């Protein structure tokens, strides 16, 4: 392996990020301020304030091609960390320093990175090329080193192209040694929508989506106008030509291929259009429903489920048959406990729930919201046969909880304070041209500091997400957690429904240059991103 050390990679990365800041200083534009450098003194000063245990946890993450066993005789050629998807869980205690070496063994000179999703870490470890580092080239390695100063359920994944929709992800659990919750065991549950190596690759999915629906060959009168939001009338469930379950299905020679694009995915919970992509499988902990992952427990035991949605284009409605869920955390932060039958979790969101297990065999079902498909795992505490892979427990249609119904606990709720800076974050675009963007401008990776949402350290900042589109967007802010409204939960990823406004507030206490983007992998890749950047 042609190894290069962490310092050389970071210095090279700073050349990119620093160039943007220098350009901002020298171009004379009043709209492009001088920005904090990702490895500048302000970032170092913020890192010194973090409480550290002095312990360092070292892990090695090898990104490489893998043939993954999804169960039930299904295999997928993909990329994964050390041959597993999800990758091996990383678990540390609050205040520990994580030293994670990424070794890039991906094929065809494929560069990559790791973003530590939800962690308020130092900016130059955030893993976002070209903003905070250069990509890690094939054959090279880099060590990410940072203090994990907030307990919670997190995960990590690449921030390059559509690599999120391959197998390169794993949970990161930061434990609180003074954990206030009382429970007997934990089970980390990772949800994913899967296409890679089965019906195609994420790059092929993206290429098809980029064609948009404007030029779609409908096999008849094409005068029906634009197709924003997939509002296609009676086309629900319609197959647009070739069998999408056949990976060798040819593309249409005139008009648009429909191997991957999904039509008629509708959800009331999501305000209409539920998703863009037709996935052949929905996985729970890397397994298909026909051959599920199994949690073995004891009747009466209290178990903490840490649920992560690592999907690319799917929200999941999650329920455990025969059980109530007590929601305790979202995106790592505690909430006032609420009981529900099911919860809705968008891409990038995480929820912690407590369940008291009954006696028997119970399906943990992740319904792909609006897509009429499910993932499933099993909870086994006694004898009995497994339910069918297609089971849909009644809890899925009971009381369904979403983030808007939650309240932050007193100890993490932001104090009431005058807002110093407001940014309108208008979510724009549609399926017709597949031109998803923020404030009408697709993010330009070649010039990431071109149109920053500028803030200053110490400010109380409000972001007004205004969704002008006909689709929902899970909006993720790096390096911070925001609060939904005055008393809502603390989160880093929140669902913004179509034609709705969501206001969130946060304190600017982690200097640097941070991405704000839709966590739909394909929306982000075509431009639904912005840079939230601290002024120098």
ZASE-141207 format. One record per residue: residue in one letter; x, y, z of N, C-alpha, C in turn. Coordinates in steps of 0.02 Angstrom, whole numbers, plus 50000, padded with zeros to 5 digits. Example, Ala and Ser with C-alpha at 12.3 -4.5 7.8 and 13.67 -1.06 7.14 Angstrom:
! residues 2
a506604971650390506154977550390506604983550390/s506424988850354506844994750357506455000250394/
//
This chain:
! residues 536
x500424994050000500005000050000500445006250000/x500285010949957500645017349956500355021750010/x500595020950071500295024550127500565031650130/x500115036250146500315043150160500055044950228/x500435048850265500225050050334499675055250339/x499375055450399498805059750411498975067050399/x499575069150423499755076250417499795078350344/x500105074050301500175076050231499495076550197/x499045071850214498365072250185498015078550206/x498045080050271497695085850296497975092350269/x498645092650263498945098650236498735099650163/x498705094150126498475094550057497745096950055/x497345094150101496645096150104496575103450121/x497005105850166496975112850185497135117450127/x497535114750081497675118650021497045120149983/x496595115349981495945116349947495505121049986/x495405119450051494955123550091495235130550100/x495895130950111496205137450121496155141750059/x496205138450000496155142249938495485145749932/x494955142149955494295145249953494265151249998/x494565150750058494555156350105494955162250078/x495535160750047495945166050020495585169549963/x495265165549921494885168649867494335173149894/x494035170949949493505174949980493775181550004/x494405181550028494705187750052494885192549995/x495075189649939495395193749888494945195749830/x494345192949826493945194349766493535200749772/x493555203849831493215210249839492465209749843/x492205203649844491475202849847491225203549918/x490715207549928490435208449995490015202450016/x489845198049967489425192349982489825186149999/x490485186449992490905180650007491405182450060/x491245181350123491685183450178492295178950185/x492795181350223493365177150241493125172050292/x493305165750281493035160250320493575157050364/x493345154250420493795150550464494085144550427/x494735143750432495065138050401494905131650441/x494765126050407494595119950443495115117450493/x495745119450484496255117750534496575123850565/x496195129350566496455135550593496445135850669/x496695141350697496735141950770496055141750805/x495525144150773494865144050805494635136850814/x494785132550765494595125450770495005122050825/x495655123650828496075120750880495855122950949/x495645129250955495425131851021494785128351043/x494325127050996493705123551013493855116351035/x494345113251003494525106351021494805106051092/x495185111151111495485111251179494955111751233/x494375114451217493845115251266493465108651278/x493545103751234493175097551241493465093451299/x493025090651340493255086651397493485079851372/x494095078051390494405071951365494595067351422/x494525060851411494715055951461495455054351459/x495785055951404496485054051395496565047251363/x496015043551356496045036951324495985037751248/x496335033551211496285033451138496065026451116/x495525026351077495285020051048495485019850974/x495865014650956496105014150887495715008950849/x495515010650788495195005850743495485006650673/x495465001250635495675001450565495074999750522/x494945003950473494375003150428494645002450357/x494574996550329494824995250262494244995350213/x494225000350170493715000950119493944997050058/x493564991750040493784987349986493184983849954/x493264981149893492724977149864492564971149908/x491924969149908491714963549949491114960249916/x491064953749922490464950149903490084948849968/x489514952149975489144952150038488594946850036/x488544943150090488004938250098487424941850132/x486884943150095486304946550122485784941650151/x485954935150148485494930150174485034927650120/x484734921750132484244919050085484524917550017/x485174916350013485494915049948485634921249907/x485514927049935485634933349899486334935849914/x486734936849863487394939849871487424946249830/x487854950749851487924957149817488664959049813/x488874960749753489554963349745489544970849760/x489884972849812489854979749834490534981849861/x490534987349897491114989649935490914989850008/x491384988150052491214988050123491844989150164/x491754990650228492314991050274492464984050301/x493064981650285493304975150309492814969550294/x492474970050236492064964650211491394963850242/x491164968750282490524968150317490084974250302/x489434973050295488944978450289488314976550328/x488134980350379488514985950406489204983850430/x489664988750432490314987250459490294986050533/x490844983650560490884982150631490754988450672/x490324987850721490154993350765490774996050800/x490835002650803491365005950842491035008850905/x491305007050963491005009151026491545012251070/x491415018351094491885021951137491495025151194/x491845027951243491525031751297491605039151285/x491145043051313491185050351307491875052851328/x492165057051288492815059951304493405056051277/x493275049951253493825046151222494025049351156/x494655048551139494895050551072494845044451026/x494495045250971494465040050921495005041250869/x495435036250859495945036450807495775031050756/x495455032950701495205028250652495605028850588/x495975023650572496365023650510495945020850454/x495845024950403495505022850342496025020750291/x495995014550269496415012050216495985011050154/x496145014750101495735014550041496005009349992/x495645003749988495824998349941495284997449888/x494935002949872494405002649822494715002249752/x494334999449705494604998249637494585004449593/x494915003949537494865008849482495015015949505/x495525016549547495745023149571495185027049604/x494735023649638494165026849671494385030049736/x494275036549742494435040149804493835039749851/x493965040849916493435040449965493595044750025/x493175044450077493275048050140492815044950191/x492855047350254492365045450305492095051750338/x491425052250338491075057450377490785054150439/x490885057350496490655054850561489995058150576/x489465054950555488795058050551488505059350620/x488385065850634488065067850696488535070050751/x489185068450744489675070150795489885077450787/x489875081150843490125088150842490875087850855/x491245086350803491965085350808492345091250779/x493005090850781493405096350752493325096250676/x493325102250646493125103050576493565099150528/x494215098950541494655095650492494625088050494/x494215085250538494105078050541493415076050514/x493055080750485492355079550466492285075150404/x492815074650364492815069950308492425072050247/x492435078550232492045081150175492515084250123/x492725080550073493125083550019492665087749975/x492895093449948493545096349959493545101650015/x493015101750056492945107150104493425106450163/x493465100550193493875099550253494485095350240/x494535091950185495105087850168495085086250094/x495625083650067495595080650001495335073550007/x495095070849952494895063849954495505059449969/x495375053649997495905048750009495955044449946/x496495045049911496555041649847496635034049858/x496485030249806496555023049809497275021149825/x497355016449871498025014449892498315018549949/x497965023749969498205028150022497825026950087/x498065030150140497715029650204497725036350239/x497285037050288497245043050328496995040950397/x497215044450449496955043150516496545049150539/x495915047750553495475052850582495555052350658/x495675058150689495795058250761495395063950792/x494935062350838494525067550868494235064950934/x494035069750976493725068251041492975067351030/x492695062151059491975060751054491655063251118/x491415069451117491215072651180490465072851193/x490075069251152489355069051164489115061851156/x488795059251209488545052351206487985051951154/x487905045951126487345045051080487465039751028/x486955039050985486965034250930487125037950865/x487675036050835487915039350774488095033950722/x488315036150664488595031350616489085034950571/x489445031250530489925034450485489865031450415/x490035035650366489955033750296490375038450253/x490495036850189490885041350146490495047750131/x490865052750109490545058950085490825060650016/x490825055549973491075056249905490575053049857/x490305056949810489845054249761489245050949795/x489025045349765488455041549792488685035449831/x489305035749859489575030049895489175028149957/x488795032949984488365031450041487895025550026/x487695024749962487205019549945487545012849927/x488175012149945488505005649942488535002950013/x489014998550027489044995350093489524998650142/x489745004750126490255008050166489945012050223/x489705008650275489425012150333489445007450393/x489425010450452489425006550514489195010950571/x488915008050624488705012050682489285014250725/x489215020150754489685022850803489285024350866/x489435021050921489075021850983489535025151034/x489325030951059489695034451112489315033551177/x489605029751223489265028051285489375033351338/x488865034151381488915038651438489055034351500/x489635035051532489785031051591489295032351649/x488945038051645488445039651696487735039051666/x487655034051624487025033051588486425033151636/x485955037751626485375038151671484835032951656/x484835030151595484335025151578484485018451612/x483955015051630484015008351660483775003251610/x484214998651590484024993251544484504987451551/x484304981751523484694975551532485174974151474/x485004976551414485414974851356485294980051302/x485734979951251485674984351194485664980251130/x485334983051080485344980151013485374985850963/x485914986150924485984991150873485654988550809/x485194992550781484794990450723484934995450667/x485224992950612485404997250556484954995450497/x484605000450471484144999550415484475002050351/x484334998650295484635000850232484214998450174/x484185002750122483885000850058484444998650012/x484354992949978484934989949944484804988949870/x485284991549830485274990449758485944987949733/x486494989849765487174988949739487344981549728/x487554979949667487764973249652487194968349644/x486574970849644485994966549634485654968349568/x485384974449565485084976749502485494982149468/x486014984449500486434989549471486884992549524/x487154998449510487575001949558487275008849572/x487465011949628487215018749641487395023649585/x487965022749553488145027249498487665026449440/x487445020249427486955019149373486275022049393/x486095021349457485475024349481485495031949470/x486045035049490486105042249483486075044449411/x486415040749367486415042449296485705042349267/x485305037449289484615037149265484195042849293/x484275044149358483895049549389484055056249358/x484685057249342484895063749313484535065349248/x484285060249214483915061549152483265065249166/x483035064849229482405068049247481815064549214/x481225067049230480615063949203480335067849143/x480645073549128480385077649073480425074149006/x480955070148996481035066748932480825059448934/x480425057648983480235050748992479785048348937/x479935042448911479515039548858478915036148891/x478325039348887477735036848919477335032148873/x477595030948814477255026348768476615029148739/x476525035648739475915038648712475965046148712/x475415049448726475405056748727475855059348783/x476365063248765476845065648814476695072848833/x476075075048821475905082048834475655083348904/x475775078448948475505079049016475885083949059/x476405087049030476765092149067477295089249112/x477535093249158478065091049203477815085749251/x478295082349282478115076949327478405078249396/x478385084549417478645086249483478305081949536/x478715079249581478435075549638478125068949619/x478255066349559477985059849538477225059849539/x476905065449533476175065549536475905062949470/x475855056249465475705053049401475005049949399/x474575052549443473885050249440473805042849454/x473545039149404473385032149416473955027449400/x474575029849401475145025749383475445022149444/x475095022349500475345019249561475525011949549/x476165010249565476385003349560476525001149489/x476485005749441476565003749371477285002249354/x477404997049317478064995349292478154998749225/x478675002749220478775006849160479195003349107/x479014997249090479384993949037479724987749062/x480404987949063480784981949080480684980049153/x480764973749168480714971149236481314973749276/x481184978049325481734981149361482094976249407/x481804970349417482154965549459482684961749420/x482714962749356483204959349314483794963949303/x484384962249332484954966749325485194967449254/x485004962849210485224963349140484704966849096/x484184969549128483654972749089483944978449048/x483814978748983484104983948941483784990748953/x484164995848937483895002548940483485003848877/x483005008248884482595010148827483015013948777/x482945012448713483335015848662483035022548644/x482385023348650482095029948638481685031748700/x481835037348729481545038948794481995036348849/x481735036348908482145035448967482115028348994/x482685025849017482705019449052482325020049118/x481985014649137481615014749200481825008749244/x482465007149244482695001649284482655003249359/x482785009449376482865011249447482345016149473/x482105020449430481645025549455480985022449476/x480735024749534480115022049561479535026849548/x478985024049527478385028049515477855026549568/x477465031449586476885030349627477015028849700/x477615030549725477755029549797477445035349835/x476905034049871476535039449905476465037949979/x476525043250020476455042450093476135048650122/x475605047650161475305053250197475795056050248/x476155051650282476625053850334477165058350306/x477355057150242477885060950210477605066450165/x476945067450167476655073050131476565071950057/x476605065650034476515064449963477025059549937/x477455061949891477955057749859478445054949911/x478535048349912478945045249964479665043949944/x479805043449878480495041949859480575041249784/x481205041149763481375041149692481575034249667/x481855029949711482235024149689481875017649707/x481855013049659481575006349668482145001749692/x482104999549754482614995149782482364987949783/x482774983149762482554976249764482514973349834/x482914976249882482904973649950482944979350001/x482634977950059482694982350117482964978050173/x483524980250202483904976150248483854978650319/x483864973950366483964975650436484594971950458/x485084975850480485744973150497486034968750443/x485944971050380486264967750324485934961450299/x485324959950321484984953850303484304955150271/x484124950850223483464951250192482954947950238/x482304949650229481784946850273481734939250271/x481904936250214481844928950208482354925250252/x482874928650273483404925550314483654930850363/x483234932650412483364938750450483894938050504/x484154943850525484554944250585484114942750645/x484394939650696483994937550755484324940250818/x483914943450860484134945350927483854940250977/x484294937251016484094932351067484064935851135/x483484935651166483394938951231482994934751279/x482834937751336482454934351387481784937951398/x481254934251409480614937451423480674941951485/x480374947951480480394952651535480994957151537/x481494955851495482084960051496481944966651460/x482284971851482482194978451453482784979851407/x482644981051344483164981651294483144988551262/x483724991451254483794997851218483954996351145/x483504998351101483634997851030483925004451006/x484495004150974484795010050942484695009250867/x484225013050839484015012050770484305017450725/x484655015350672484995019850625484705018650556/x484505024050522484305023450451484895025550408/x485245020550381485825021750338485635021650264/x484985021950248484755021350179484925027350136/x484845026450071484985031750023484375035650002/x483775032450003483185035749975482535033550008/x482575030550068481975027450097481885029450170/x481295031850187481095032550257480785025950279/x480885024250342480605017950368480125019250426/x479565015550424479105015350480479265008950518/x479485009650580479765004050618479305002050675/x479184995550683478784992950738479034986150758/x478944984450821479094977750846478434974450864/x478254969250826477614965950836477494964050909/x476894965650935476714963751003477014968151057/x477324973751039477664977951088477524985351077/x477584989151130477594996451127478324998751127/x478445004351096479115007451095479105013651140/x479585014251184479665020351223480255024251195/x480115029851164480645033751131481015037851183/x481685037151185482095040451236482585045451207/x482795044551145483295048951114483155049451039/x483355054951010483405055350938484045059050920/x484405056350871485045059050848485535060150905/x485515055650954485985055751009485775059551070/x485245063651065485055068051121484405065651153/x484365066151220483775063551255483155067851243/x482585064451244481935067751238481495065451296/x480985069351311480495067151360480165060751333/x480155055651374479945049051350479215049151325/x479125045951269478455045051241478385037951216/x477785035351223477655028551200477285028751134/x477475024151091477155023751025477145016551002/x476745015250951476735008650919477275008050866/x477405013550833477895013650779478205020550775/x478785020950741479085027550730479305028050658/x479325034250634479545035650565480245038550568/x480695035550529481395037550531481655038850461/x481865045050448482135046850383482875045150377/x483135045650317483845044150306484275048750349/x484765045750383485215049550425484975050450496/x484335049250510484075049950578484235043750619/x484265044650685484345039050731483855040050789/x483585034550812483135034650870483345029050919/x483325030650983483415025651036482735024451068/x482565018051077481925016251108482045010751159/x481625010451209481625005051258481025000551245/x481134993951250480594989151246480674983951301/x480124981851330480124976351378479874970151341/x480314965151334480174959651288479664954751316/x479214952751271478744947451287479064940651276/x478654935451281478894928551275478674925751207/x479164924051165478994921351100479474923551046/x479224924050985479614926250927479244932050895/x479584937650888479254943850866479624947050808/x479254949550758479574952850701479714960250714/x480324962350704480484969450701480454971350628/x479954975150609479824976550539479974983850523/x480344984950469480474991650442480094992150376/x479524995450378479124996450318479425002150278/x479615000850216479865006050172479285010750156/x479285016450189478705020950188478515022850116/x477885021150098477625022850032477855018349976/x478295013449991478585009349938478315002149938/x477875000549985477554993949988478054988249989/x478564988950032479074983750041479324984250112/x479624978850137479844978750207480534975650215/x480864977750268481434974150295481204971050361/x481554965950384481334962650446481924959350481/x481904959750548482334955750591481884952350642/x482164947850681481764944250731482034945350801/x481564945750849481724945550920481464938950947/x481914934850972481714928150996481864927651071/x481344926551111481424925551183481164918851206/x480864915051160480584908551178480494904251117/x480124898851124480014894251069479484897151022/x479454894050964478954896250915479264897150847/x478854896650796479094897550728479154904950710/x479574906150661479674913050638479074915250596/x478874921550601478344924050557478574924350485/x478104924950440478284925550369478684931850356/x479094931550304479514937250286479094943350268/x478464942250248478034947750226477584950450282/x477694948150343477254950050399477244957650409/x476654960150425476584967250441476174967850505/x476524968450562476164968650626475694974750629/x475164973950668474654979150673474934985650701/x475484985150738475794991250767476004996250713/x476144993850653476344998450599475795003550584/x475175001850600474615006450588474315009150653/x474695008550707474475011350770474705018550778/x474895020550838475145027350849475865027850822/x475935031850770476585032550737476895039150758/x477485038850785477805044850812478315047650762/x478325054250757478825057850718479165063050762/x479715065750738480105070450779479705076450801/x479225078550761478845084550777478435083750841/x478335077550863477945076350924478375075750987/x479035076550979479495075651035479705082251065/x479905081951129480175087851164480865086051193/x481325090651188481975089651219481915089451295/x482335085651328482345085751401482645092351425/x482495094051488482715100451515483475101351510/x483855096051520484585096751524484915098051456/x484555096751400484855098051335484465103351295/x483905105651323483525110751287483915117251286/x483935120551229484295126851223483955132251265/x484355136351298484085141851337483765146951290/x483265150351314482945155551274483435161251264/x483495163351201484015168251185483825171751119/x484005178051114483875181751052484265178650995/x483935177950938484265175350878484675180850846/x485315179250833485765184150803485785183850727/x485665178050700485735177150628485185172450603/x484855174350549484335170150518484535168850446/x484515162550427484625160850356484015157150330/x483755159550274483215156050239483545150650196/x483335144450206483615138850168483045135950126/x482985138550066482435136450023482635130149985/x482225125049992482345118649958481985118849891/x482365118149837482085119249771482225113349725/x481875113249668481985108149617481405103349612/x481515097949574480995093049563481235087349519/x480775082649507480945076749469480975078049394/x480635083249370480605084449299481305085149269/x481715089149302482405090149278482915087149327/x482675084349381483105081749435483635086849453/x483395092649473483825098449485483785100749558/x483825096049605483765097749676484315102549697/x484135107749736484615112849754484385116449818/x484805120849842484635125249898484665132449874/x484125136049888484065143049865484165143649790/x483945138549754483965138849681484645137649650/x485155136149690485835135249664486105128449683/x486305124549633486615118149647487305119349677/x487475115749729488125116449761488675114549712/x489195118749710489755117749664490365115249702/x490525108749696491095105949731491755109049708/x491755111949648492365115249624492475122049657/x491955124749686491995131349719491545131249781/x491715127249832491255126049888491105132249929/x491545137149929491435143149969491105148749930/x490795147149873490525152349830489935156049861/x489485152449893488875155549921488745153049991/x489205154650038489125151850106488545155050144/x488255151150189487805153750240488255155750298/x488435162050300488955164350347488665165350417/x489045163050467488865164150537489505165950575/x489425167950638489995169750679489975166050745/x490555164450771490595160650834490245164550889/x489845160850928489475163950983488765165950966/x488595165850903487915167950883487405162450896/x486785164550910486205160050906485955160750835/x485925155150799485755155050728485095151450717/x484675154250675484065150950655484085149350580/x483925143250563483855141250494483115140150480/x482855143550430482165142650409482165138350346/x482025131850355481965127450297481285128550265/x481285130650203480655131850166480655127150106/x480235122050110480225116950059479725118850004/x479985121249948479555123249893479405117349846/x479685111549860479625105849815479035101449835/x478905096449794478365091749808478625085249839/x479225085549869479505079749901479805081649968/x479835076950015480125077950080480895077550076/x481225080950122481955080950123482205080450195/x482615075350211482935075050277483565079450277/x483535085150312484075090050308484565089150366/x485185088050347485715086350395486235091950399/x486385094150460486895099150473487495095750506/x488075096750477488685093950506488925098050566/x489255094650613489625098050666489215101250721/x488545100750718488105104050767487475099950776/x487115101250830486425099050835485985105250842/x485435105250808484965110850813484345108550851/x483955113350871483325111850907482745113650862/x482255109150859481655110550820481205115250860/x481135121450836480715126250870480985128050939/x480545130150984480755132351050480865126751100/x480505121251092480535115851142480615108951111/x480685108751045480725102251011481385098651025/x481465092850994482065088851007482695091950977/x483265090151006483915091950978484085086750925/x484235088850865484375084250810484905087150764/x485185082750723485625085050669485325083550601/x484785079650600484445077950537483695078250550/x483335082050510482615082850521482255082750454/x481665079650454481255079150394480875085650383/x480955088450323480575094450303480065092150250/x479435092650267478905090150223478785094850164/x478505092150109478385096350050477915102150065/x478095107950036477705114050043477635116450115/x478105114350159478085116250229478715120050248/x478675123450305479255127050333479435123950401/x480075123050413480315120650477480875125250500/x480795128150559481315132550586481685128850642/x482345129350639482775126250690483275131350714/x483515130550776484005135150803484595131250831/x485185134350829485775131350860486255136850880/x486715134950924487235139650946487875138250906/x488155143650879488755143150839489365142350885/x489495136150904490015134750954490545129850929/x490555128650863491045123850835491315126550769/x491825130950773492055134550714492285130050657/x492195132550596492415128950537491955130050479/x492005125550430491585125650371491205119050369/x490545119450372490125113650383489595112950329/x489495106750307488985105450256488295105250287/x487815107750249487105107150263486795104250200/x486465098350206486235095150144485665090350158/x485305088850104484805083550105485165076850111/x484905072450156485235065950164484945060650118/x484545062550069484425058250012485065058349970/x485395052649963486055052449932486055055549862/x485515054749826485485057049757485295064449752/x484875066849797484725073949799485355077949816/x485735075449865486345078949885486845079049828/x486915073449794487435073049742487295077549683/x486665078949668486525083549612486525090849634/x486585092149701486675099149720486275101749778/x485875097649813485495100149870485945100349932/x486435104849929486925105949981487075113349987/x487305115250046487555122150056488105121850108/x488485127250113489025127650161488835132550216/x488805130150278488725134450337489425135750363/x489645141950357490355143450369490435149250418/x490905148450464491055153650513491515158850481/x491345165250494491785170650473492405170850518/x492945173050490493545173950532493465180050576/
//
